Amino acid sequence: MIVRKSLLKLRRTPVRTILFFLLVGFTSALLSTGGGLWQMCQENMARFEGIFQTIATVEQKPKRYVRKEVWVADPGEYRVQTRPEYDGMVPLSALSFEGADYISGPERRGWYSAYLPEYKMSDEGVGFTHNMIVEASPVEDAVPAGPIKMEIKNTLYSLYPYNAPTFYYCDHFDPSPEMLYADKTYIMWVYDGLPHGWPEVWDPREYLPSEAIVSTQTGPEGAFMPNDLSGDSIAEMTPGFYETEEGQQWLALVQEVEMGILHSAPVIGTDKLDLIPAFYDGSVSIIEGREFADGDYSEGKRVCLISRKFARRNDLKVGDILHLPLRYGDYRMPSSDGWWNVKLTARGKTFPVFEEADWEVCGIYDMLPGGFAKSSSYQLGENEIIVPRASIKNDDSENIADWGPMKGWNTSFEIPNGSIFRWKKLWEQQGIEGLEITFYDKGYSVLEDGIKRMKKMALILLVSGIVSVLCVMIFFCHMFITKQSVTTAVERSLGMTKGQCAGSLLSGILLLTLCGCIPGSAGGYYCAEKAAGQLTQVERFDRNFSTGMVQGQEEEEKTDYILDGSWRVSVTAGAAVLVLATGIASAMISESLRKEPLSLLGSREE
């Protein structure tokens, strides 16, 4: 009966009632749409944070490029080459400043040479440029400006068996090579190169001089250690030659070549795999076992990752132990290019082992073509072994074979997603020149732009909805309750209790509000999906190379926005309007019922 009376009151003001119904539906739709968009923003942000990472590579830019003329014996002319020059090395500490907010890094990675003679480093039949260290004499006095015939007296080292008694030698890069005499014996390190007249001529193969008795050893800050090594790739052998200091250096070279070429593997330490570009973009991925856990990095656990090819050649599996004696570190050449370069100390000796321990194989990785590796420098080296940086306990400052400027393949850091602009602004305030920072976020910035637009629209709709629902409820509750004070006084004078009067006033308003909330919230659910689709019309990004992806996952899975509305949000929005209506109406009814009926009857109903 009370509800019926309340509805009869509303029927007496049809225009007001219909307008109230429509406005309740509209405000419910605003709240439902805004809430739905906000919920999508939160879900997308949480999802993208788990998919994307933002890393940056750091490269020191050359101060200038210097032209240098290099003699080439064939075709017998100077050719111009350019090489970069740097005014000192910018230290890694330049990247450490207040507010940088790094997740990982900045990290400068060198690689270490580990001598592993018991392991196979290449497959059978794989070809390498042949090089050898021999004692040899020319068949006749000759100047090696062109190919001259040399007779081998003794072979100290040869990558492959060399059964012929002679070879042809040419000093391609010296415009005025010295005469070699038939009655003298020379020690030389040579490699086979292209013959004169190539490509028409293939025989005889010519051997060229290798860079031999040199050292690029540096201190921990990159300062080269002084040395008086000859730099020769060929030397005349005098009586008692191997007892001389130069002879000892040649013997050290022989030992180093035997150890370094095809018997050593590069070992690299990192504080996070994704700081290594090839791992970041997915061109290298774990196919067996696991990658490093947070505890491996922080506790310096001696675990390692090895390549599929290295594991196959040596029948290694996850859980096996690798004994790694680390001899020297190279901070200039990438491991993919410099792993078989020969290094001597500044005193002309082989580098001693500075760290030797057992590492457990926790995972096996494989390399895919393409990806981040815009040059071979960004690829992993052959047989490269990866370990947590903290697992290398000893200091390598006395065993740095080479040092160079920061490059994209060896220096990187990770910052929070969406903070590139902020980081750049702080970096500009440091006033440091000479470094080029390149950021990679796999398209997160573009996707984030869509989320920002969605969040802005959600906030506008939510604020508009809240303000609108307050205004609508206050105005219409005033019209339906305060303006009906005389009717309320008559009802009370006729014997209705305060509770019955309150029910009569409240039930119709709540029923009308509920009827408006249902279609309004449902419409908001639909509008949220449509609006989100329009606000996020940006380029889609493939997630195959994103963080955490491993082989076997669906390749069709793409990074895309979640554009599904939430019915829970719509129901919550409708319920919030209903609760607000109940609260405002109850407050006004309570205020009206405090007055005595006689005082209400004395006032005019407008």
VEXDREN-2710 file (C-alpha; in Angstrom, 1 decimal):
% VEXDREN-2710
k/r/px/py/pz
1/MET/0.0/0.0/0.0
2/ILE/2.8/2.4/0.9
3/VAL/4.7/1.7/-2.3
4/ARG/1.4/2.1/-4.3
5/LYS/0.8/5.5/-2.7
6/SER/4.3/6.6/-3.5
7/LEU/3.9/5.7/-7.1
8/LEU/0.6/7.5/-7.3
9/LYS/2.4/10.6/-6.1
10/LEU/4.9/10.3/-8.9
11/ARG/2.2/9.8/-11.5
12/ARG/0.8/13.2/-10.6
13/THR/4.0/14.8/-11.8
14/PRO/4.8/12.8/-15.0
15/VAL/7.2/15.3/-16.6
16/ARG/9.2/15.5/-13.4
17/THR/9.2/11.7/-13.0
18/ILE/10.3/10.9/-16.5
19/LEU/13.0/13.6/-16.4
20/PHE/14.3/12.1/-13.1
21/PHE/14.3/8.6/-14.6
22/LEU/16.3/9.7/-17.7
23/LEU/18.8/11.7/-15.6
24/VAL/19.4/8.8/-13.3
25/GLY/20.1/6.6/-16.2
26/PHE/22.4/9.1/-17.8
27/THR/24.4/9.7/-14.6
28/SER/24.6/5.9/-14.0
29/ALA/25.9/5.5/-17.6
30/LEU/28.6/8.2/-16.9
31/LEU/29.8/6.4/-13.8
32/SER/29.6/3.0/-15.4
33/THR/31.6/4.1/-18.4
34/GLY/34.2/6.0/-16.4
35/GLY/34.6/3.1/-14.0
36/GLY/34.9/0.6/-16.8
37/LEU/37.5/2.6/-18.6
38/TRP/39.5/3.1/-15.3
39/GLN/39.3/-0.7/-14.6
40/MET/40.6/-1.4/-18.1
41/CYS/43.5/1.1/-17.5
42/GLN/44.5/-0.7/-14.3
43/GLU/44.3/-4.2/-16.0
44/ASN/46.3/-3.0/-19.0
45/MET/49.0/-1.3/-17.0
46/ALA/49.4/-4.5/-14.8
47/ARG/49.5/-6.6/-17.9
48/PHE/52.0/-4.5/-19.8
49/GLU/54.3/-4.2/-16.8
50/GLY/54.6/-7.9/-16.9
51/ILE/55.3/-8.0/-20.6
52/PHE/57.5/-5.0/-21.3
53/GLN/60.8/-3.7/-20.1
54/THR/62.7/-0.5/-20.9
55/ILE/66.4/-0.8/-21.4
56/ALA/68.9/1.6/-22.8
57/THR/72.3/1.0/-24.4
58/VAL/75.1/3.5/-23.9
59/GLU/77.8/4.3/-26.5
60/GLN/80.6/6.9/-26.3
61/LYS/80.8/8.9/-29.4
62/PRO/84.1/9.5/-31.1
63/LYS/85.5/13.0/-30.8
64/ARG/86.8/12.8/-34.3
65/TYR/87.6/10.5/-37.2
66/VAL/91.2/10.3/-38.4
67/ARG/92.1/9.3/-41.9
68/LYS/95.0/6.9/-42.3
69/GLU/96.7/5.6/-45.4
70/VAL/97.3/1.9/-45.4
71/TRP/99.5/0.1/-48.0
72/VAL/98.0/-2.8/-49.8
73/ALA/100.6/-4.8/-51.8
74/ASP/97.9/-6.0/-54.2
75/PRO/97.1/-3.8/-56.2
76/GLY/100.2/-2.0/-55.0
77/GLU/98.6/1.3/-53.7
78/TYR/97.7/3.2/-50.5
79/ARG/94.1/3.0/-49.4
80/VAL/92.5/5.4/-47.0
81/GLN/90.9/4.1/-43.8
82/THR/89.2/6.0/-41.1
83/ARG/89.4/5.3/-37.4
84/PRO/87.6/6.9/-34.5
85/GLU/89.5/8.9/-31.8
86/TYR/88.3/9.5/-28.3
87/ASP/89.4/12.2/-25.8
88/GLY/89.6/9.9/-22.9
89/MET/87.1/7.3/-21.7
90/VAL/83.9/8.4/-20.0
91/PRO/83.6/6.3/-16.9
92/LEU/80.6/4.2/-16.0
93/SER/80.1/6.3/-12.9
94/ALA/78.9/9.2/-15.1
95/LEU/75.6/7.4/-15.4
96/SER/75.1/7.3/-11.7
97/PHE/73.1/10.4/-10.6
98/GLU/70.3/11.2/-8.1
99/GLY/66.9/10.3/-9.4
100/ALA/68.0/7.9/-12.1
101/ASP/65.9/5.2/-10.5
102/TYR/67.5/2.2/-12.2
103/ILE/65.9/-1.2/-11.9
104/SER/69.1/-2.8/-13.1
105/GLY/72.5/-1.4/-13.9
106/PRO/74.1/0.6/-15.3
107/GLU/76.3/-2.3/-16.2
108/ARG/79.6/-2.4/-18.2
109/ARG/80.3/-6.0/-19.3
110/GLY/83.6/-7.4/-20.3
111/TRP/84.2/-11.0/-21.2
112/TYR/86.7/-13.4/-19.7
113/SER/88.8/-16.0/-21.5
114/ALA/88.5/-19.5/-19.9
115/TYR/91.0/-22.1/-21.1
116/LEU/89.0/-25.4/-21.6
117/PRO/91.3/-27.8/-23.4
118/GLU/89.1/-30.8/-22.5
119/TYR/86.0/-29.5/-24.3
120/LYS/85.3/-29.4/-28.0
121/MET/84.8/-25.8/-29.3
122/SER/83.8/-26.5/-32.9
123/ASP/82.3/-29.2/-35.0
124/GLU/84.3/-31.4/-37.3
125/GLY/84.9/-29.9/-40.7
126/VAL/84.3/-26.3/-39.7
127/GLY/86.8/-24.1/-41.5
128/PHE/88.9/-21.4/-40.0
129/THR/91.6/-19.2/-41.5
130/HIS/94.8/-21.2/-41.1
131/ASN/97.5/-19.7/-39.0
132/MET/100.8/-21.0/-37.8
133/ILE/104.0/-20.0/-36.0
134/VAL/107.0/-21.4/-37.8
135/GLU/110.8/-21.1/-38.1
136/ALA/111.4/-20.7/-41.8
137/SER/114.0/-19.4/-44.3
138/PRO/113.4/-18.0/-47.8
139/VAL/114.5/-20.3/-50.6
140/GLU/116.5/-17.3/-52.0
141/ASP/117.2/-13.8/-50.9
142/ALA/114.0/-11.8/-51.6
143/VAL/111.9/-8.9/-50.5
144/PRO/108.4/-10.0/-49.5
145/ALA/106.7/-7.1/-51.3
146/GLY/105.2/-9.9/-53.4
147/PRO/104.9/-13.6/-52.7
148/ILE/108.2/-15.3/-51.9
149/LYS/108.8/-19.0/-51.3
150/MET/109.7/-19.9/-47.7
151/GLU/111.0/-23.3/-46.5
152/ILE/109.8/-24.4/-43.1
153/LYS/112.5/-25.5/-40.6
154/ASN/110.4/-26.1/-37.6
155/THR/106.6/-25.8/-36.8
156/LEU/105.9/-24.4/-33.3
157/TYR/102.2/-24.1/-33.8
158/SER/99.7/-24.9/-36.6
159/LEU/96.0/-24.7/-36.4
160/TYR/95.7/-27.5/-38.9
161/PRO/98.3/-30.0/-40.0
162/TYR/100.5/-28.4/-42.6
163/ASN/102.4/-31.1/-44.5
164/ALA/104.1/-29.2/-47.2
165/PRO/107.7/-28.2/-46.7
166/THR/107.2/-24.7/-48.2
167/PHE/104.7/-21.8/-48.3
168/TYR/104.5/-18.4/-49.9
169/TYR/104.8/-15.3/-47.8
170/CYS/104.0/-11.7/-48.6
171/ASP/104.0/-8.6/-46.4
172/HIS/100.9/-7.0/-47.8
173/PHE/100.8/-4.0/-45.5
174/ASP/104.4/-2.7/-45.4
175/PRO/105.2/-0.5/-48.4
176/SER/109.0/-1.1/-47.8
177/PRO/109.5/-4.6/-46.3
178/GLU/113.0/-5.6/-45.4
179/MET/115.1/-8.1/-47.3
180/LEU/114.9/-11.7/-46.1
181/TYR/118.1/-13.8/-46.6
182/ALA/118.3/-17.5/-47.5
183/ASP/121.1/-18.2/-45.0
184/LYS/119.1/-16.9/-42.1
185/THR/116.2/-18.4/-40.2
186/TYR/113.2/-16.3/-39.1
187/ILE/110.4/-17.0/-36.6
188/MET/107.0/-15.7/-37.8
189/TRP/103.3/-15.9/-37.1
190/VAL/101.4/-16.0/-40.3
191/TYR/97.9/-16.7/-41.6
192/ASP/96.7/-17.6/-45.1
193/GLY/95.1/-14.8/-47.1
194/LEU/94.1/-14.0/-50.6
195/PRO/96.7/-14.4/-53.3
196/HIS/97.9/-11.6/-55.6
197/GLY/95.5/-11.2/-58.5
198/TRP/92.5/-12.6/-56.7
199/PRO/89.8/-13.5/-57.7
200/GLU/91.3/-14.8/-61.0
201/VAL/94.3/-16.4/-59.3
202/TRP/93.9/-18.9/-56.5
203/ASP/97.4/-20.5/-56.4
204/PRO/99.7/-20.2/-54.7
205/ARG/98.0/-19.3/-51.4
206/GLU/99.8/-16.5/-49.7
207/TYR/100.5/-16.2/-46.0
208/LEU/100.4/-12.8/-44.4
209/PRO/102.0/-11.6/-41.1
210/SER/99.8/-11.6/-38.0
211/GLU/100.1/-9.0/-35.3
212/ALA/102.4/-10.8/-32.9
213/ILE/104.5/-9.5/-30.0
214/VAL/102.2/-6.7/-28.7
215/SER/100.2/-6.1/-25.6
216/THR/97.1/-4.0/-24.9
217/GLN/97.0/-4.6/-21.1
218/THR/95.4/-1.8/-19.1
219/GLY/94.7/-0.9/-15.6
220/PRO/91.1/-0.9/-14.2
221/GLU/90.4/2.6/-15.5
222/GLY/91.6/1.8/-19.0
223/ALA/95.1/3.4/-18.8
224/PHE/97.4/1.3/-20.9
225/MET/100.3/-0.3/-19.0
226/PRO/103.7/0.7/-20.5
227/ASN/105.7/-2.0/-22.3
228/ASP/108.7/-2.3/-24.5
229/LEU/107.5/-5.2/-26.6
230/SER/108.8/-5.3/-30.2
231/GLY/105.4/-5.5/-32.0
232/ASP/107.1/-7.8/-34.6
233/SER/105.3/-10.5/-36.5
234/ILE/108.7/-11.8/-37.8
235/ALA/112.1/-11.9/-36.1
236/GLU/115.5/-13.1/-37.1
237/MET/116.7/-16.1/-35.0
238/THR/120.2/-15.7/-33.6
239/PRO/122.1/-18.3/-31.6
240/GLY/120.5/-18.8/-28.2
241/PHE/117.4/-16.9/-29.4
242/TYR/115.0/-18.6/-27.0
243/GLU/117.2/-17.6/-24.0
244/THR/116.8/-14.0/-24.9
245/GLU/113.9/-11.8/-23.6
246/GLU/112.5/-11.6/-27.2
247/GLY/112.7/-15.4/-27.6
248/GLN/110.8/-15.9/-24.3
249/GLN/108.1/-13.6/-25.6
250/TRP/107.8/-15.7/-28.7
251/LEU/107.5/-18.8/-26.7
252/ALA/104.8/-17.1/-24.6
253/LEU/103.0/-16.2/-27.8
254/VAL/103.1/-19.8/-29.0
255/GLN/101.6/-20.9/-25.6
256/GLU/99.0/-18.2/-25.8
257/VAL/98.0/-19.0/-29.3
258/GLU/97.6/-22.7/-28.5
259/MET/95.5/-21.8/-25.4
260/GLY/93.4/-19.1/-26.9
261/ILE/92.5/-20.3/-30.4
262/LEU/89.9/-23.1/-30.4
263/HIS/90.7/-24.1/-26.8
264/SER/89.2/-21.2/-24.9
265/ALA/85.6/-20.0/-24.4
266/PRO/84.3/-16.5/-23.5
267/VAL/82.7/-16.1/-20.1
268/ILE/80.5/-13.0/-19.5
269/GLY/79.1/-11.9/-16.1
270/THR/75.9/-9.9/-15.8
271/ASP/73.5/-8.6/-13.2
272/LYS/70.5/-9.3/-15.3
273/LEU/70.1/-11.3/-18.5
274/ASP/67.8/-8.7/-20.1
275/LEU/70.7/-6.2/-20.0
276/ILE/72.3/-8.3/-22.7
277/PRO/70.7/-7.1/-25.9
278/ALA/70.4/-10.5/-27.5
279/PHE/68.4/-11.8/-24.5
280/TYR/66.3/-8.7/-24.3
281/ASP/64.9/-9.0/-27.8
282/GLY/64.5/-12.8/-27.7
283/SER/67.0/-13.7/-30.4
284/VAL/68.6/-15.8/-27.6
285/SER/66.3/-17.8/-25.4
286/ILE/66.4/-20.5/-22.7
287/ILE/65.4/-23.9/-24.2
288/GLU/66.3/-26.2/-21.3
289/GLY/66.5/-25.6/-17.6
290/ARG/66.0/-22.1/-16.2
291/GLU/67.4/-18.7/-16.4
292/PHE/69.1/-17.0/-13.5
293/ALA/66.9/-16.3/-10.4
294/ASP/67.1/-13.1/-8.3
295/GLY/68.9/-15.0/-5.7
296/ASP/71.6/-16.2/-8.2
297/TYR/72.4/-12.5/-8.8
298/SER/72.3/-11.2/-5.3
299/GLU/74.0/-14.2/-3.6
300/GLY/76.5/-14.7/-6.4
301/LYS/75.6/-18.4/-6.9
302/ARG/78.0/-20.2/-9.2
303/VAL/75.5/-21.2/-11.9
304/CYS/75.9/-20.7/-15.6
305/LEU/74.1/-20.8/-19.0
306/ILE/75.7/-22.5/-22.0
307/SER/74.8/-22.7/-25.6
308/ARG/72.9/-25.5/-27.3
309/LYS/75.9/-26.2/-29.6
310/PHE/78.4/-26.3/-26.8
311/ALA/76.2/-28.6/-24.8
312/ARG/75.7/-30.9/-27.8
313/ARG/79.4/-31.1/-28.7
314/ASN/80.4/-32.0/-25.2
315/ASP/77.3/-34.0/-24.1
316/LEU/76.5/-31.6/-21.3
317/LYS/73.1/-31.2/-19.7
318/VAL/71.4/-29.2/-17.0
319/GLY/73.0/-30.0/-13.6
320/ASP/76.4/-30.8/-14.9
321/ILE/79.5/-29.0/-13.5
322/LEU/81.8/-26.8/-15.5
323/HIS/85.3/-26.0/-14.2
324/LEU/86.2/-22.5/-15.4
325/PRO/89.7/-21.0/-15.0
326/LEU/89.4/-17.3/-15.9
327/ARG/92.6/-15.7/-17.2
328/TYR/91.9/-12.2/-18.6
329/GLY/89.1/-9.8/-19.3
330/ASP/88.5/-7.9/-22.5
331/TYR/86.5/-4.7/-22.2
332/ARG/87.0/-3.4/-25.8
333/MET/86.1/-6.2/-28.3
334/PRO/82.8/-8.0/-28.3
335/SER/83.0/-11.6/-27.5
336/SER/81.6/-12.5/-30.9
337/ASP/84.5/-10.8/-32.7
338/GLY/87.4/-10.9/-30.2
339/TRP/87.2/-14.3/-28.5
340/TRP/90.2/-15.7/-30.4
341/ASN/92.4/-12.7/-30.4
342/VAL/95.7/-13.4/-28.7
343/LYS/96.6/-11.4/-25.6
344/LEU/99.9/-11.0/-23.9
345/THR/100.7/-9.1/-20.7
346/ALA/102.7/-5.9/-20.8
347/ARG/105.7/-8.0/-19.8
348/GLY/105.2/-10.3/-22.8
349/LYS/103.9/-13.3/-20.8
350/THR/100.7/-15.2/-20.8
351/PHE/98.0/-14.1/-18.4
352/PRO/97.7/-16.2/-15.3
353/VAL/94.4/-17.5/-13.9
354/PHE/92.8/-15.0/-11.5
355/GLU/89.6/-17.0/-10.8
356/GLU/89.1/-20.7/-10.8
357/ALA/86.0/-22.5/-9.6
358/ASP/83.1/-24.9/-10.5
359/TRP/79.9/-23.5/-12.0
360/GLU/76.7/-25.6/-12.3
361/VAL/74.8/-25.6/-15.6
362/CYS/71.4/-24.3/-14.7
363/GLY/70.2/-23.6/-18.3
364/ILE/70.9/-24.1/-22.0
365/TYR/70.2/-21.3/-24.5
366/ASP/69.9/-21.2/-28.2
367/MET/70.4/-18.4/-30.7
368/LEU/68.0/-17.4/-33.4
369/PRO/68.8/-15.4/-36.5
370/GLY/68.1/-11.7/-36.7
371/GLY/66.6/-9.8/-33.8
372/PHE/68.5/-7.1/-32.0
373/ALA/71.8/-8.0/-33.5
374/LYS/72.1/-5.2/-36.0
375/SER/75.7/-6.2/-36.2
376/SER/77.8/-9.2/-35.2
377/SER/79.0/-7.1/-32.2
378/TYR/75.6/-7.6/-30.5
379/GLN/75.6/-11.3/-30.9
380/LEU/76.9/-13.8/-28.4
381/GLY/80.3/-15.3/-29.0
382/GLU/80.8/-18.9/-30.1
383/ASN/80.5/-21.2/-27.0
384/GLU/79.8/-18.1/-24.8
385/ILE/79.2/-19.0/-21.1
386/ILE/77.1/-16.7/-19.0
387/VAL/77.3/-16.4/-15.3
388/PRO/76.0/-14.0/-12.6
389/ARG/78.5/-11.2/-12.2
390/ALA/78.7/-11.6/-8.4
391/SER/79.7/-15.3/-8.9
392/ILE/83.1/-14.0/-10.0
393/LYS/84.6/-13.3/-6.6
394/ASN/88.2/-12.1/-7.4
395/ASP/89.3/-8.8/-8.7
396/ASP/90.3/-8.7/-12.4
397/SER/92.2/-5.4/-12.3
398/GLU/95.6/-7.1/-12.9
399/ASN/94.2/-9.2/-15.7
400/ILE/92.6/-6.7/-18.1
401/ALA/93.8/-7.5/-21.5
402/ASP/92.2/-4.6/-23.3
403/TRP/89.9/-1.6/-22.6
404/GLY/87.8/0.6/-24.8
405/PRO/85.0/3.1/-24.7
406/MET/81.5/2.2/-23.7
407/LYS/79.6/0.5/-26.6
408/GLY/76.0/-0.5/-27.1
409/TRP/76.8/-4.2/-26.8
410/ASN/78.6/-3.9/-23.5
411/THR/76.9/-1.1/-21.6
412/SER/73.3/-1.0/-20.7
413/PHE/70.7/-0.3/-17.9
414/GLU/67.0/-0.8/-17.2
415/ILE/64.6/1.9/-16.0
416/PRO/60.9/1.7/-15.1
417/ASN/58.5/1.6/-18.0
418/GLY/57.2/5.0/-19.1
419/SER/60.1/6.9/-17.5
420/ILE/62.2/7.6/-20.6
421/PHE/61.3/11.3/-20.8
422/ARG/61.9/11.8/-17.1
423/TRP/65.3/10.1/-17.3
424/LYS/66.3/12.1/-20.3
425/LYS/65.4/15.4/-18.5
426/LEU/67.6/14.4/-15.5
427/TRP/70.4/13.3/-17.8
428/GLU/70.5/16.7/-19.6
429/GLN/70.9/18.4/-16.2
430/GLN/74.1/16.5/-15.6
431/GLY/75.8/18.3/-18.5
432/ILE/77.9/15.3/-19.6
433/GLU/78.7/15.1/-23.3
434/GLY/80.0/12.4/-25.5
435/LEU/77.5/9.6/-24.6
436/GLU/74.7/8.5/-26.9
437/ILE/71.8/6.8/-25.0
438/THR/69.5/4.6/-27.1
439/PHE/66.2/3.4/-25.4
440/TYR/64.3/0.3/-26.3
441/ASP/60.9/-0.5/-24.8
442/LYS/59.3/-2.7/-27.6
443/GLY/56.5/-0.1/-28.2
444/TYR/55.5/0.4/-24.6
445/SER/55.6/4.2/-25.0
446/VAL/53.1/4.0/-27.9
447/LEU/50.8/1.6/-25.9
448/GLU/51.1/3.8/-22.8
449/ASP/49.9/6.7/-24.8
450/GLY/46.6/4.9/-25.4
451/ILE/46.3/4.1/-21.7
452/LYS/46.9/7.7/-20.8
453/ARG/44.1/8.8/-23.1
454/MET/41.9/6.1/-21.7
455/LYS/42.7/7.2/-18.1
456/LYS/42.1/10.8/-18.9
457/MET/38.7/10.1/-20.4
458/ALA/37.9/7.8/-17.4
459/LEU/38.7/10.5/-14.9
460/ILE/36.6/13.1/-16.8
461/LEU/33.6/10.7/-16.9
462/LEU/33.9/9.7/-13.3
463/VAL/34.1/13.3/-12.1
464/SER/31.2/14.3/-14.3
465/GLY/29.2/11.3/-13.2
466/ILE/29.8/12.0/-9.5
467/VAL/28.9/15.7/-9.8
468/SER/25.9/14.9/-12.0
469/VAL/24.5/12.3/-9.7
470/LEU/24.8/14.6/-6.7
471/CYS/23.1/17.5/-8.5
472/VAL/20.3/15.3/-9.8
473/MET/19.7/13.6/-6.5
474/ILE/19.7/16.8/-4.4
475/PHE/17.4/18.6/-6.9
476/PHE/14.8/15.9/-7.4
477/CYS/14.8/14.8/-3.8
478/HIS/14.1/18.4/-2.9
479/MET/11.2/18.3/-5.5
480/PHE/9.8/15.0/-4.3
481/ILE/10.3/15.4/-0.6
482/THR/10.8/19.0/0.6
483/LYS/8.2/20.4/-1.8
484/GLN/5.7/17.7/-0.6
485/SER/5.9/18.9/3.0
486/VAL/2.1/19.9/3.1
487/THR/1.1/16.4/1.8
488/THR/3.3/14.8/4.4
489/ALA/1.7/17.0/7.2
490/VAL/-1.8/15.9/6.0
491/GLU/-0.8/12.2/6.0
492/ARG/0.6/12.5/9.5
493/SER/-2.6/14.4/10.7
494/LEU/-4.7/11.5/9.3
495/GLY/-2.8/9.1/11.5
496/MET/0.1/7.9/9.5
497/THR/3.3/7.3/11.5
498/LYS/6.6/8.8/10.7
499/GLY/7.8/5.5/9.4
500/GLN/4.9/5.1/7.1
501/CYS/5.4/8.6/5.8
502/ALA/9.1/8.0/5.3
503/GLY/8.4/4.7/3.4
504/SER/5.8/6.5/1.2
505/LEU/8.4/9.2/0.2
506/LEU/11.4/6.9/-0.1
507/SER/10.0/3.8/-1.8
508/GLY/9.0/5.6/-5.0
509/ILE/12.3/7.5/-5.3
510/LEU/14.3/4.3/-4.8
511/LEU/12.2/2.3/-7.2
512/LEU/12.5/4.9/-9.9
513/THR/16.2/5.2/-9.2
514/LEU/16.6/1.5/-9.5
515/CYS/14.7/1.4/-12.8
516/GLY/17.0/4.2/-14.2
517/CYS/20.2/2.6/-12.9
518/ILE/19.7/-0.8/-14.6
519/PRO/19.6/0.4/-18.2
520/GLY/22.1/3.2/-17.5
521/SER/24.7/0.9/-16.0
522/ALA/24.2/-1.6/-18.8
523/GLY/24.6/1.2/-21.4
524/GLY/27.8/2.3/-19.6
525/TYR/29.2/-1.2/-19.9
526/TYR/28.7/-1.1/-23.6
527/CYS/30.0/2.5/-24.0
528/ALA/33.2/1.7/-22.0
529/GLU/34.1/-1.0/-24.5
530/LYS/33.4/1.2/-27.5
531/ALA/35.2/4.2/-26.1
532/ALA/38.3/2.1/-25.1
533/GLY/38.5/0.7/-28.7
534/GLN/38.4/4.2/-30.1
535/LEU/41.0/5.6/-27.6
536/THR/43.5/2.9/-28.2
537/GLN/43.7/2.8/-32.0
538/VAL/47.5/2.5/-32.2
539/GLU/50.0/0.1/-33.8
540/ARG/49.9/-3.4/-32.4
541/PHE/53.2/-5.1/-31.2
542/ASP/54.3/-8.7/-31.5
543/ARG/55.1/-10.2/-28.0
544/ASN/57.1/-13.1/-29.3
545/PHE/60.3/-11.4/-28.1
546/SER/58.9/-9.9/-24.9
547/THR/60.2/-10.7/-21.4
548/GLY/59.3/-14.1/-20.2
549/MET/58.4/-15.6/-23.5
550/VAL/59.9/-19.1/-24.2
551/GLN/59.7/-21.5/-27.0
552/GLY/56.4/-23.4/-27.2
553/GLN/54.1/-20.5/-26.4
554/GLU/51.6/-19.5/-29.1
555/GLU/53.3/-17.3/-31.6
556/GLU/50.0/-15.7/-32.5
557/GLU/49.7/-14.1/-29.0
558/LYS/50.1/-10.4/-29.5
559/THR/50.6/-7.5/-27.1
560/ASP/47.2/-5.8/-27.3
561/TYR/44.9/-3.9/-25.0
562/ILE/42.3/-5.6/-22.8
563/LEU/39.1/-4.0/-24.1
564/ASP/36.6/-6.2/-22.2
565/GLY/34.3/-4.3/-19.9
566/SER/33.6/-5.5/-16.3
567/TRP/30.0/-6.2/-15.3
568/ARG/31.1/-5.9/-11.7
569/VAL/32.1/-2.3/-12.3
570/SER/28.8/-1.5/-13.9
571/VAL/26.9/-3.1/-11.0
572/THR/29.0/-1.2/-8.6
573/ALA/28.3/2.1/-10.4
574/GLY/24.5/1.4/-10.3
575/ALA/24.7/0.4/-6.7
576/ALA/26.6/3.6/-5.8
577/VAL/23.9/5.7/-7.4
578/LEU/21.2/3.8/-5.5
579/VAL/23.1/4.1/-2.2
580/LEU/23.6/7.9/-2.8
581/ALA/19.9/8.3/-3.6
582/THR/19.0/6.5/-0.5
583/GLY/21.3/8.6/1.6
584/ILE/20.2/12.0/0.2
585/ALA/16.6/11.1/0.3
586/SER/16.8/9.7/3.8
587/ALA/18.5/12.9/5.1
588/MET/15.8/15.1/3.5
589/ILE/13.0/12.9/4.8
590/SER/14.4/13.0/8.3
591/GLU/14.7/16.8/8.2
592/SER/11.1/17.1/7.0
593/LEU/9.7/14.7/9.6
594/ARG/11.3/16.7/12.4
595/LYS/8.8/19.5/11.9
596/GLU/5.4/19.3/13.5
597/PRO/2.4/18.8/11.2
598/LEU/0.7/22.1/12.2
599/SER/3.8/24.1/11.3
600/LEU/3.9/22.3/7.9
601/LEU/0.2/23.0/7.3
602/GLY/0.8/26.7/8.0
603/SER/3.2/26.9/5.0
604/ARG/2.1/27.0/1.3
605/GLU/2.8/24.2/-1.0
606/GLU/4.4/25.6/-4.2
END
